[in-house]
Amino acid sequence: MNRTHSRTRLRLLAGVSGAVALSILAVAGCSSSSSSSATSSSSLAATASSSASAAAPSSSAAATVPLVLYSAQGYDSAMSKAFTKATGIPVSLDDNSTGPLLTQIEASKNNPKWGLLWVDGATAFAGLDTQGLLLKGFEPSVAWNSLGAASVPADKSYVPTGVTIMGIVAYNKTKVANPPSTWQALASSAWKGQVGMNDPSQSGPTFPLIAGVMNYLGGVSSGEKYFTALKSNGLIIHPTNGPTLQALTSGQINLALVQSSAAIGATFTDKNIGIKYLDPATLLPSALGIDAKAPAAEQAEAEKFIEYVLSAAGQKVMQSGDPTGDSLYYPVINGVSPLPALPSLASVKTQTINPYTWGPQEAAVNTWFDSNIVR
Amino acid sequence: MIDLTQPPAASARDRHGRGLARLSRLARLPRLPGWLRPGRLGMPVFWLILLAFIVAPCACFLVLAVSPRLFDQGSQWFTLTYLRQAMTGSTAVAIVNSLWVSGAAAAIGLAVGFPAAWLAARTTLPGRRWVSGGMWLALLLPSWLPALGWERLVQPDGVMYRLGLDWPWVTHLIMGPFGVVLLLGLRCVPFSYLAISAALNGLGQEFEDAARVHGATRFQALRLIVPILAPAIMSALAIGFAESISDFGVAATLAYNSNFPLATYALYGAIGNFPPSFPLAAGMSWLLVAAVAIPLALQARALRGRSYAILSGRTRQAVRRRLSRLEAVCAASALALFFLIMLGIPAFGAVSGSLLGDYGSSFTLTLVNYRALLAQPGLTGPLERSLCYGLIAATVTVVLGFIAARLLSAARRTKATGAMDYVLLASVALPGVVFGAGYIFAYNLPIMSTLHIDLYQTVQLLIIAYIASSLPTNARVLVGSVSQLQGSLCDAARAHGAGAVSAWARGVLPVVSRPIMMAWLYTFCGVFLELPLSQLLYAPGSPPASISIEDNLSNYHFGIGMAQAVLAVAIAFTVVGVVLGGYRLLAPAGWRRIGGTVRG
C-alpha cells in the first residue's frame, strides 16, 4: 500500500516535471513557427533564421531574413550594428573564438545554420572551400591594394578584409637590447629558454605562423626540425596570444611570437614591450566567406555585408571598433591607411603562403606540433 | 528506526472515507485506459526526457567513433580505427593520467570534506556558520581561476620569486602532477562536504545515543555512524571522480602549462583542430564513459541490498560536541588554512588578472580594467540573460534531479534504475564540449528542419542542454539526502487526509528543503558561468555572460575579461546570499529546524 502511494506520487511528480520540460520544447516549436517577426538582437532571431533557412528556396530573394554572422573579430559587434543601421538588414551575431565557430560549422555541415563567417587565416577558408562549404565566385567591386590582391583566392570563395602579420616578435625592452631579426637567430643558444609562442590547436592564427616557417624553410620536415630545435632551446608554449604576452610582461619569457595586432595592442598598456618583424613574416588575411548552402536571400545579404565592410564607412568601423586589438590591421583597399600605431610594412619582408597547399595539412601539422612540441 | 507503517485507526477510516468519495466521483467520469492515467504517464515522460536530452545527444556523438559517415564526418560506415587511435600514443597517456589523477582527487576531496562537514555540523567549532558559505563560494568558482592563481604565484619569475622566495622546488611541485592532483582534489572538497553534511543533517542524535547507551565509546559510535553515511560517502567519491575526469579548467591551464596532458584537453584538441576529428574525440569519450564504471561498480557493491532510510519527521536534533580550547584552535586553524588556499589563491588570481593594468608586469593596482568594462556597451545584457537562464535551468533541474535521486535511492533497484545510474554518471564524465557537439548532431539533422523543428541555435535548446548537463550532478548531490527519506513521512500526511501532492509538500518537502535549495544554488552557479555548451549552442545575437567574458579574453582584453569574470562571480555569489538569506528569513521554522543542532 505504502509502496503503491509512493510510486504514484513519484509518477505524478515525474509527470509534472516532464510537462515543465516539454513546455520548453513547445515554446521552441512556437517560436520557430513565428519566425517572421524576428529581430536582430532577440533570442528569437536565431530561431527565426533557422526556419527562414528551411523555407528559403520558395521565398523571394528580396525578402529580408536575419543574416547569421559567425565572427571572431573584435569589431564584429560594432560592424553588425552599423550595417543594420545602414541597410535595415538584421544581423544575428555569433561572436566566438575561431575554434568553436569552425567546430560548429563542421558539426552542422549537413544542415548549416550560418550565413557568413569572419575569422583570421586563409587556411581555414581554404579547408572549408575544399569541402564545398563556401559560395564561390563572389568578388566585391573594390580597388584592392597589393595586400588585398595577393589575398583574393582564384575561385573567389572568400573575400579578404584586412591583413595582420604572423612572425612578429614582441620583446621586453628592459631585458633585450638587440632582438633577433631572422628565424635562424631566434633558434640560437643566445635565446635559450626565453622564447614563447602559442599552441596552434588553441590559437587560430598560429597554424599560419607554423606553415609560414615551413614554407620558408622548404617543407614540412624542415619546419619540424626547426621547431624541434626551438623546443630543445627551451621554447615555452602558451595557449593563445593573451597568455603568451602575459608571460612576456611577467618576465617568464623575453621574446613572444604572437599576432601583430595583439603585440601592438599590448604596447599601448605596457611601454616596455618592443616589436620586431622576423624575416620573412607571414601575411595573415582576415576574410569573409559565405555559406554555400544558405538561402539565396541570406547569400544576397551576405554579399551586401561584405560590400559594406569594404566601403569607406565599413573601414571606419573596422578601425574604430577594437582600437587596441583587431582594429590594428593593414587595410586591403586602396586609399585606406593603416592606423598610426602600425609600423610601415615597406621595410618588412613578408611572404604569402598558399592556403590551398597548407590548409589541407593543418590537422596533421597541428597534431604533430601538439604531440612533439607542446608536450 | 522509526517507521510509521501503521497509521492510526481513525485516520485510516477517514482516509478510507475520502477514498470512497473520490472513487464515486471517478465513477461518474469516463474511464481512461490504464496507460493514459496521469499516475502512469509520469515515469514514461521522465524516461523520454532522459532519452531525448541526455542519451540521444551523447549516443549521437559516441557513435561517430565507429561510424563517422552517419553524420557526414568521414567515409567509413564502420571502423575501429578511432577507438584504436584513442588507446594508443599520446591520447592513451592522457587518459591514463586522467584516471589516476581523478581517483586521487576524489580521495583527497573526501579526506578533507568529511572532517570539515563533521566539524561544521556536529561540533562547537568557532566560525562554523561560515564553513557552508565558504564551500559554496569555492564551488561556484570556475576551476580555471584557482589554477590561474597558483600559476601566478609559483611560475618562474612569479610572485613567489618577486617576494624573494627562491624556491624552484615549489614551482616543480605545483607545476606538475602533484599540483594537478592537489587542485582537482581541493575542487572535490565542496562536493564531499555537501554530500556528507546533507547526510549528517538528516542523521539525528538517536543513533549516536543508542550506541552510547549500550556502552560504546565515541570512536565506536563513529563506527556505527560512518556506515549509515555510506550512500553519501560513495556519492561523494563517485561525483568527485566523475567531476575530476571531466574537468577542463585545470586541464587547460595548470596541467597544460605543466606538460601533463589530461584526457579532456586531448579530447578538446581533437575537436579544436581544423578540421576537427569528431570520431577521435568520440573514441576518447568512450574511454571516459567506460572509466566511470569503476566508481559506480564500487558504489553498487558497497550499497547493494541495504537500506539507509533514517530521515523522518521525528529525526532528533543532533547535539554538538563541545571542543576543548586546543581542539577548537587546531580545527579552526586547519579550516582557515584550507579556505585560505581554496579561496585566497583564486582571489589572488582574479585580483592579479583584473587589477593589474599592464598585463601583470608590475605590482601597481589600478581600476582601469573595471572602468573599461563599465564603459563597454552591452555589458548588462549577457549578465541578465545568464541570470534568467540560470533561474530556469536550476528550477527545472532540481525537480528532475529530485525524481532521479528518488529513483536512484529506491531500496529495490531495477535494471532500469541501474541503467539510469550509469547514464547519469557517465554523462558527468563527458566534457561539456562533447555534450554541445552531440546536441548539434542530434538536433540539427536535416529531417528536423524538414519537420520544422529548428532547435539548434535557439535559447530553448541551450536551456535544455544546460538542464541535461546539470541533471546528473544535481541528482548525485541530492541522492545522499533523498536516500535517507522514510516512506512514512508521506504516509503520515496522507493518513491525516492530505492529497498526494499536498502530502509531499507538507510531509517530504520540509525535510529535504535545505538540500534542494543547495542543489538549486549549485546548478544556478554552474549554469551562470557555463562556457563549452554556450560556445556551441548559444543563439546568435543573445550571448550569455560566459561568451561575453571569453570574447574579451580572446580579443586581447585580458584584464577586462578578468574584471568581467570577477563581476560575474560576485553577482552569482550575491544570488547565493539572497537565496540563503531568504531561506533563513522566510522558510517556516520547522523546515529550518530539521537538520539543525543544539549545543551539548
Interface residues (C-beta under 8 A of the other chain):
Chain A: N2 R3 H5 S6 T8 R9 L10 R11 L12 L13 A14 G15 V16 S17 G18 A19 V20 A21 L22 I24 L25 V27 A28 G29 S31 S32 S33 S40 S41 S42 S43 A45 A46 T47 S49 S50 S51 S53 A54 P66 V68 L69 Y70 A72 G74 S77 V91 S92 L93 D94 D95 N96 S97 G99 P100 L102 T103 Q104 E106 A107 S108 K109 N110 N111 K113 T123 A124 G127 Q131 S201 Q202 F207 H238 P239 T240 N241 G242 L245 Q246 L248 T249 S250 G251 Q252 S261 A262 G265 A266 T269 D270 N272 D322 T324 G325 D326 E362 A363 N366 T367 D370 S371 V374 R375
Chain B: T5 P38 G39 R40 L41 G42 M43 V45 F46 L48 I49 F53 F71 D72 Q73 G89 S90 R152 Q155 P156 D157 G158 A252 Y256 N257 N259 P261 G269 I271 G272 N273 F274 P275 P276 S277 F278 G357 D358 Y359 G360 S361 G378 V396 V399 L400 F402 I403 R406 L407 V433 A437 I440 F441 N444 L445 P446 M448 S449 T450 H452 I453 D454 L455 Y456 Q457 T458 V459 Q460 L461 I463 I464 I467 G487 S488 C490 D491 R494 A500 V501 A503 W504 Q535 L536 Y538 A539 P540 G541 S542 P543 I547 E550 D551 L553 S554 N555 Y556 H557 F558 G559
